[in-house]
Amino acid sequence: MTEHFTRRDLFHKAARGTVLATLGGGAGFLVKKAHGQVVWQVDASRCLNSRLGEVGVPACNLCTTECVVSLSAVRAVNEHSRCGRCNICPAYFNITSAVDERGLPSEKLCPRDAITRRPIGKADPEDPANNFYEYLIDEEKCDGCGKCVIQCKEPLGLGSIVLRIRYNRCVDCNRCAISRACPKGALVQVPVERAVS
Amino acid sequence: MMWGRLAACCGLVGRPLTAILAVLVLSTSLPAQTIPYQRPVDTAPQEKTIGGGYQTPPVQKPLPRSSWLQLLDVAVLAAAMGISSWLVLKRRSRKALVALAIGSVAYFGFYREGCICPIGSIQNVAVALTDPRYSIPMVVTATFFLPLVMAIFFGRAFCGGVCALGAMQELVLLKPVQVPRRLDRALGLLKYAYLGLVLFFALKPAAARDFVICRFDPFVGFFRRTGAPHMLLIGGAFLLAGMFIGRPYCRYLCPYGGLLAWCTRLARRGVTITPDKELDCGLCADACPYGAIENMRAVRRNCLYCARCYAACPRDGELARAKAQLVQLP
């Protein structure tokens, strides 16, 4: 087998070079205008559940039902620094349920029992109503249904519970399925630094 | 009823005494059923007010995949393509390729949950090239261009054992039947129609933009072990059909396969059937489930690097030794 350099080889070489140059040019163009990573984020000012307004209307649970991963990538977060640490937390208790012997509502609000309540600070055993309570949301249980979010806002709460995206679950879809369904367009893409800082 | 409010006020002001008073006053007027609720506080109590050495717990912030792990994905993609072409073009080993396919399904499929993949990145690249306000991270650019550049030199090495969708179908293909050539060609045009459709939806204005490939990805539901029922059904149908018809998604629908097929026409190297050594027995052509061997010659644009032809060759060992004498085929 002798090596021939035929016209076909020449054509192939030229074509390959052209295609490579085109691909390289395209890639260069994209790299030049490339940005850092962007991630999806719930805009609390647009989210129906955290937006000010009527309390007691059914929570919008599209974040739970629409997300493409099994346990939604959206979950509720209690921003502790903004939490009122109330004795009767409207997001922890179902405040319309009957009062038990301790003077607390008998039912909890969270359908997945994801919130835990514990007394904190200088405890006054004589008067539990007077103590502060910490409300922790178990990340692994929460599916982002928004029931607590809608309760913890004016006029009942301080709005310390908001919906956030857990980026270890979010698969960063091109067009987030929740954003497609969200009536308020509350899911937006932001630079990663803004989302996690 | 000021029960809650009073209680919290007590909490903020001189606590024990007022609290006891409040309880004494209020215990008489407690409602039998529910508490008409009012917000107890107007500002959140901070660590000092709470006392008892309380420290505010940090809010959990699960971070996105860190950038070096994203670079690792690109490196794994490049390495897997290198291994794939080496296994097929040099080693000519079907067994090793199946092992690579299993590894790819595990990494790109089940570990990375099918994202990001070069097939879907067509849309992002197309939008980024046309919309001045849309841009993509460099990782996506690399994911899109690497397999194409690879195809210009070594053919569709990406399809063989690297693409998670392809590898999955490669692994379920147990009883291949030959698709009649004319039907195969006609169905093969579908992927270009699909590519056109994809670009049509991706290049719409931002508000109406849709990423069709991702929405109708047949296997991503399996990789994520969850998904819309109709998509899981479609994926199941593809896998079931794929047990007999070789890689139906790759051959008839995959838009990226269309791009790779164009690039592969220029490839320097490809799967070769050695004419001076062959027996003309046609076993390789029978073994090829993708109709990529015509007249005892490999058709590069259709060759999906599965190495079945080598495995079926009675002169496999000899061919491996004779690789120095391989003939370049157009």
Boltz contact constraints between the chains, C-beta under 6 A:
constraints:
  - contact:
      token1: [A, 15]
      token2: [B, 266]
      max_distance: 6.0
  - contact:
      token1: [A, 16]
      token2: [B, 152]
      max_distance: 6.0
  - contact:
      token1: [A, 16]
      token2: [B, 266]
      max_distance: 6.0
  - contact:
      token1: [A, 23]
      token2: [B, 145]
      max_distance: 6.0
  - contact:
      token1: [A, 23]
      token2: [B, 148]
      max_distance: 6.0
  - contact:
      token1: [A, 27]
      token2: [B, 141]
      max_distance: 6.0
  - contact:
      token1: [A, 27]
      token2: [B, 145]
      max_distance: 6.0
  - contact:
      token1: [A, 30]
      token2: [B, 128]
      max_distance: 6.0
  - contact:
      token1: [A, 30]
      token2: [B, 141]
      max_distance: 6.0
  - contact:
      token1: [A, 31]
      token2: [B, 138]
      max_distance: 6.0
  - contact:
      token1: [A, 31]
      token2: [B, 141]
      max_distance: 6.0
  - contact:
      token1: [A, 33]
      token2: [B, 135]
      max_distance: 6.0
  - contact:
      token1: [A, 34]
      token2: [B, 135]
      max_distance: 6.0
  - contact:
      token1: [A, 34]
      token2: [B, 138]
      max_distance: 6.0
  - contact:
      token1: [A, 35]
      token2: [B, 135]
      max_distance: 6.0
  - contact:
      token1: [A, 37]
      token2: [B, 137]
      max_distance: 6.0
  - contact:
      token1: [A, 39]
      token2: [B, 64]
      max_distance: 6.0
  - contact:
      token1: [A, 70]
      token2: [B, 226]
      max_distance: 6.0
  - contact:
      token1: [A, 77]
      token2: [B, 59]
      max_distance: 6.0
  - contact:
      token1: [A, 80]
      token2: [B, 56]
      max_distance: 6.0
  - contact:
      token1: [A, 80]
      token2: [B, 57]
      max_distance: 6.0
  - contact:
      token1: [A, 81]
      token2: [B, 56]
      max_distance: 6.0
  - contact:
      token1: [A, 82]
      token2: [B, 44]
      max_distance: 6.0
  - contact:
      token1: [A, 83]
      token2: [B, 44]
      max_distance: 6.0
  - contact:
      token1: [A, 84]
      token2: [B, 41]
      max_distance: 6.0
  - contact:
      token1: [A, 84]
      token2: [B, 44]
      max_distance: 6.0
  - contact:
      token1: [A, 85]
      token2: [B, 45]
      max_distance: 6.0
  - contact:
      token1: [A, 86]
      token2: [B, 40]
      max_distance: 6.0
  - contact:
      token1: [A, 87]
      token2: [B, 7]
      max_distance: 6.0
  - contact:
      token1: [A, 88]
      token2: [B, 4]
      max_distance: 6.0
  - contact:
      token1: [A, 90]
      token2: [B, 37]
      max_distance: 6.0
  - contact:
      token1: [A, 95]
      token2: [B, 37]
      max_distance: 6.0
  - contact:
      token1: [A, 96]
      token2: [B, 34]
      max_distance: 6.0
  - contact:
      token1: [A, 98]
      token2: [B, 33]
      max_distance: 6.0
  - contact:
      token1: [A, 120]
      token2: [B, 50]
      max_distance: 6.0
  - contact:
      token1: [A, 120]
      token2: [B, 54]
      max_distance: 6.0
  - contact:
      token1: [A, 121]
      token2: [B, 50]
      max_distance: 6.0
  - contact:
      token1: [A, 121]
      token2: [B, 51]
      max_distance: 6.0
  - contact:
      token1: [A, 121]
      token2: [B, 52]
      max_distance: 6.0
  - contact:
      token1: [A, 121]
      token2: [B, 54]
      max_distance: 6.0
  - contact:
      token1: [A, 122]
      token2: [B, 51]
      max_distance: 6.0
  - contact:
      token1: [A, 122]
      token2: [B, 52]
      max_distance: 6.0
  - contact:
      token1: [A, 127]
      token2: [B, 19]
      max_distance: 6.0
  - contact:
      token1: [A, 127]
      token2: [B, 23]
      max_distance: 6.0
  - contact:
      token1: [A, 129]
      token2: [B, 7]
      max_distance: 6.0
  - contact:
      token1: [A, 130]
      token2: [B, 7]
      max_distance: 6.0
  - contact:
      token1: [A, 130]
      token2: [B, 10]
      max_distance: 6.0
  - contact:
      token1: [A, 130]
      token2: [B, 11]
      max_distance: 6.0
  - contact:
      token1: [A, 130]
      token2: [B, 15]
      max_distance: 6.0
  - contact:
      token1: [A, 130]
      token2: [B, 19]
      max_distance: 6.0
  - contact:
      token1: [A, 132]
      token2: [B, 50]
      max_distance: 6.0
  - contact:
      token1: [A, 139]
      token2: [B, 60]
      max_distance: 6.0
  - contact:
      token1: [A, 156]
      token2: [B, 37]
      max_distance: 6.0
  - contact:
      token1: [A, 156]
      token2: [B, 39]
      max_distance: 6.0
  - contact:
      token1: [A, 158]
      token2: [B, 44]
      max_distance: 6.0
  - contact:
      token1: [A, 166]
      token2: [B, 62]
      max_distance: 6.0
  - contact:
      token1: [A, 167]
      token2: [B, 62]
      max_distance: 6.0
  - contact:
      token1: [A, 167]
      token2: [B, 63]
      max_distance: 6.0
  - contact:
      token1: [A, 167]
      token2: [B, 64]
      max_distance: 6.0
  - contact:
      token1: [A, 168]
      token2: [B, 62]
      max_distance: 6.0
  - contact:
      token1: [A, 171]
      token2: [B, 113]
      max_distance: 6.0
  - contact:
      token1: [A, 171]
      token2: [B, 115]
      max_distance: 6.0
  - contact:
      token1: [A, 174]
      token2: [B, 211]
      max_distance: 6.0
  - contact:
      token1: [A, 174]
      token2: [B, 214]
      max_distance: 6.0
  - contact:
      token1: [A, 175]
      token2: [B, 211]
      max_distance: 6.0
  - contact:
      token1: [A, 192]
      token2: [B, 64]
      max_distance: 6.0
  - contact:
      token1: [A, 196]
      token2: [B, 61]
      max_distance: 6.0
  - contact:
      token1: [A, 196]
      token2: [B, 63]
      max_distance: 6.0
